[in-house]
Amino acid sequence: MSSIINNSNSNSALINTINASQSRMNPNVYSTKTIYPSAATVYTDTKKSSGTIGASQSITFDLMKYGIAQQILLCYTKEGAAGATKAFDFMDVIDRIELLSASKVIDTLTNRDILAQLSDLQLSQYYPLSKTLVDARTAANSHLFCLPLVFGFFKDINTNINLQFNEPMSIRLRFGAHPSNVSAGVSALTNCYLKMRYKAYNEADFSEILTQNYSEPELNVMTTGFYDENVAVATIVNGTKTNGENGTPVELRNTDCVNDFFVIVREQNTTDASAPLKISRVTMTASGQSIFDLSGEELYYSKLCENGFSVGGAQDSTSNVAKIQVGLWEHLGSGSQSNTVSLRELNNPEIRVYFELAANVAVDTKYDVVVCERTLKIVSTVSSSGRTQTSLTN
């Protein structure tokens, strides 16, 4: 029965061509797939080593040398009246989070960068974040919030930080100006700690890692980070629902290599968190050329995948964050570095943002228009000291 199919295939020019290709492999030829060496996986709490929890204050966590850091969860507790903790409350709690090698900052996540990361997830990945971080907490109770700190090092298993070898590293959290002040009542921030997952190999496997990775004077690792452009302010006059025919320009001052641009519009509010607004159009120009111009339904297709289709994100307000990527969307297994664009030699690069309101504003209202850039960089770790530092960004 199958012979007629095989006979037909044997006379096909296309099939004979691809069978002769070097890409051909037979999946039924048995071979053990790549496996990882066994390791001890442990979760530990890390308490703050210095600083004060409070408005515009900073606290520092010294990271333990227990192994390779696979995951870092920032956990904090808030207690307050019913309805006191609204959605996107983390935008008020967190100003920025910094990863330091000794006393030098090597990576930073601002609250806007975190929002950009959330908007780029598939729904299955976004679900735990919606339940533990983003959604409102309506009950008058003590609530635990959890945020995974996904610095560029944690986007690929090959670049996880080896805390056993690196010089002492730490994480510094700077709180926002109003971490406990919300319109529905006082919601006090009572506790903050890190829950870390470490992977520790046996002595032989760890020696292999050191031999392979640090045989040269330094280990160079390609990773990503974020850069936030200066905030542009749009003022909406009485009785209108948009920021006008000309949009709001954001001048791009960064000169690094950029993989993705994230555009966020939020109402200025000094006492309460606010969700991002729906963006209707995004354009970019540089050196007198139009780089991209996407509007309306076109924005849904900005996250292009390798198969020619685009991926959708979370089905709530985080989807209001517009993304323009110059390469391909990184799939759940991270994916290859598919493309980047250097802003170094572009003249007067500018992104212009158009947004819509649900209803006419009653008074002149100000809105922050932000462009967050996911940039490409080379980070080096010195073999003699374990010091990690950024060595190349453009």
N, C-alpha and C positions, 0 to 999 in steps of 0.2 A: 504493500500500500504506500509506504513512504518512498519506495524506489522510484516511482514516477516523478515525485517532487525532486528527488536528488538528481535524476536524469535531466529534468528540465533545468534545474539550477546549473548543472555542469555545462549547459550550452548558453548560459547567460554571460554576456561580455561584462556587465556591471559586477556580478558576483565573482567572476574569475579575477577581475581587477582588484577588488577589495580583499579577496582571499590571498592575493600575492603581496599585499601590503605588509610592511613591517609592524603595523599596528595590530595585526591579527594575533589572537591568542585563543586557545581552546579552554573554556572554563572547567571542563570535566577532567583535565589532566591534573591529578591531585598534587597539591603543594600546600604546606602549612602557611596560612596567612601571617602577616607581620603581627607579632605580639609584643607587649611591653613587659619588662621585668617586674616581678612582684615587688610590692612596696607596702609599707605601713601607712595607712591613711588615718589621720586623727583630726578632730575638731577641738579647738581650745578657745577660751575667752581671753581677750586682752583688754585689761583695764587701762584707763588713761594714766599716763605717767606724770603729766603736768598740765596746768591750765585750769580754767574755770568754765563751767557750763553756764551760758547766759547770753544775752543780746550783745552782738558784735564782739564776743569773746572767742578765744581759741583754746583748744585742748590738743594734746599730742599723745599719740600711742607709739611706744617703742615696740617694734616687731621682733618676736622671738626667733632665735636661730634654730628652729625645730626641723627645718627641711626646706623643700621647695613649696612656695606659696601657690596653691591652686585656686583659692577663693577667699575673698575678704568681704564679709557682711558687716556693714555699719548698722548697728541696732540702737534704737533709743526709745524711751518710754515717755508717753504724755498722759497726763491725767487732767480731766476737766469736766465741765458741765455737758449735758446732752446737746449734741449738735455743735459742740465747740470746735471740733477738728474737721475742717472742710477738705474737699478734694484739692489735690496739689499743694497741700500744706507743707510738704518738704521744701518747696520753693522759698518759703519764709524761714524755715528752720535752718537750712544750709545756705551759706554764701559760697564757699569753695572748699575743696578737699585736695590736699597736696601730698604727693609722695616724695620723700626726701631720702637721699643717700648722704649719711652724716648730716650736715646742715644745709646741703644744697638741694634745691627743688629740681626734680627731674621730670615730673609730670603733674598736671593739674586738671581737676574736673570742677567747673563751676556749676551752679544749679541749672543754668541754661544748657550746659553741655550734657548734664544728666537727662534733661527733658529731651534733647536731641537724640540721645541714645535710646530712650524709651520709644520714640516715634519710629525708629528704624527696625523694631523687632516684629517678628511674626506674632500672631495672636497667641499661639501656644507658649511662646517665651514671655509674652507680656502679661499673661494671666496671673502668675504668682506676684508680679510687681504691682498689678492693680489691686490685689487683695492685701498686700503687706505694706504698700507705700502710697499709692496714688488715691485710692478711693476714700471718700469721707467716712468718718467714724461717728455714728449718731448716738451711741449709748453713752451715758454718764459713767465712765469706767476708766480703768487703766488700760492703755492701748500700746502694744509693741509695734514699732515700725522697723522694717528691714530693707536696706538698700545694698545690692551687690556693687562693690567698687570695681568696675571693669576698666581699669587703665589699659593702655595699649598692650602692655605686657601680658595681659590675661586673655587676649583675643586669639591666642594660638598656644598650643601646648609646648611648642618649641621655645617660646620666649618667656615662660613662667619664671619668676624671680627665684634664684637659688640663694635663699637667705642663710644657708649654712656656710657659703663661701663669701658672699658679698659683705662689704663693711657694714656696720650697723645702719639699719634703715628704719624709717619711722613714717607715720601718717599724721598730718596736721589738719584738723577740722576747724574751720572758722564759721561760727554761727551767723545767721542773718540778723538784721537789726530788730526784727520782731518775731522771734521764734515761739513766743508764748502768747502773743496778743492777737486775738481773733474777734470778729464782730459778734459772735454768738456767746461769748463768755471767755473767761481765762482758762487756758489749757497749759498747765505747767509742764515743762520739760524736766524730768526727774532723774534720768539715768541715760548713760551713753557708753557703749563699749563695742569692741570688735569681736566677731565670731569668725575665726580663721580655720581654713582647712589646709593642712600640711600633708605633703607626701615625702616620706623618708625612705630612701633605698638602703639596702645593706651595704656594708663597707666596700665590697668588690664592685658593685654597680656604681656607687658614688665615686669611687676612684676612677672608673671609666669615664664618668661625666667630666671630672676635672681634667683628665688626660686629653680627652677629645676637645673640650671647649676652651681650655685655658693653656694649651700648648704654645700658643703665640703670645706676644707681649700683651695683647688685649683681645677681647672677644667683641666683635661688632655685630649688633643685632638690629634688624630693620623692624620698626614698630610704628605706631601711630600715636598722636596726641591731639589736643584741641587748642584752638586759638579763637578767642572771641573778639570780633571787631567792635569798635566804639559804638555805643548805643545811639541810634537816631531816634528823635522824638517827633511824633506826628500829633498835631492838635486837630481834633474834629470839632467843627463849629456847630452851633445849634441847629438841630433839625435835619442833619444829614446822616447817611449810613455808610459812607466810604471815606477814604482819605484822598479823594479827588482823582481827576483824570491823569495827573502826572505822577501819582503814587508818592512814595517816600524813598529818597535815595539814601543808600548806605555806601560810603566810600570805603574801599578795601585797602587798608594800609599794610596788611601782612605781605611778606615777600617769600613765604615758604612754599613748599610743594603741597597742594591741596587735593585730597581724594574726593571729599564730599562737602557741599555747602548745605547748611540747615538754616532755615529762615523762621523766626519766631516773632509773633506779635502778641503782646500782653498789655492790658490796661495798667497804667501806673497806679499803684495802691500801696500805701505805706503801712497798712494795718491788717490786710487780709490777702490770702493767696487768691490768684485768679487764673482761670484756664486760658490756654492760648486761643486766639481768635482765628476764624477761617480766613485763609489767604486765597485770593481770587486770581492773582497773576504774579509771576516773578520773571524779571528780565535781568540780563547781565550784559554789559558793554565794556570793552577795553580796546585801547589803541584805535578808536574810531570804528570798531567792528562790533556787530551783534553776536554774542557768544551763545546765548540761549534765551528763549522767550516761550514760557509755558503758562497757560491759563486754563481756568475751569477744569473740565474733566481730563485735560491733558496732564495735569499734575499727578493724577493717579498712576500714570505710567512712567514716572521718573525713575523708579527703582527697577531698572532693567536687569534681568537674569540671563544666564548663559543660554537658556533655551529659547530666547526671543520674547518671552512673556515677562510681565512685571509682577513683583510680589506686593501684596497688600499688608498693611500694618494693623495696629490695634483699632478696634471700631469704637473709638470715643474721641475725646478732645485732643488726645495726642496725635491723631491723624491730621489735625490742623497745622502741624509743623510741616512746612514744605521742604522737600529735599531735592537737591540737584547733585547728581553724582557723575563724575567724568569717566568712571569705569563701570564694572558690573557689581550688582548687589552680592555681598558676602553671604553665602548660604550658611545653614546651621552648623556646618563643619568648618566654619571660618572662611575658607576659600583663598584663592591666589590674589596677590597684588596685581590687579588687572590694569590699572592706569592711574596717572596723577597729572596735575597741571601745575607748572611753576608760575607763580605770580611775580617773579623777580624782575622780568623785563617787560611786563605789561604796563602800558601807559594809562593812567587814570582809570583803573578798573572800578566798576561801580555796579552794585546790585540795586535794582529798583523794585519796591514791594508795594503791591496793591492788596487791600484787605477790606472786608465787609463786616458790618455790625448787624446783630439780630434785629435791632430797632433803632430809631432815630435817637440821638443823644439829646438830653434835655439841656445840658450846659456844655460849655467848652471842656472837652475831656482829652487828656494826654495819654498817648500809647507809646510804649517802648518797642522799637523795631530793631531786632538783633540778628546778626548773621554769625553763626558758629561754624567754624571750619575744622574738619577732621584732616589733620596734616600728617605727612609722612616724615619720618626722621630716622636717623641712625644713632643708636645709643651704644656706647662702648663701656666695657668693664675691664679695668686694668688688672692684669693677672697677678701682679706683685702685691697689690693692696686690697683688691676687691672693690675699689671705688667705681661707682657707676655714674656716667655723665653723658649728656647729649653732645654729640660730636658734629652732626651735620643735619641741616634742615632745609637747605635749598640749593 
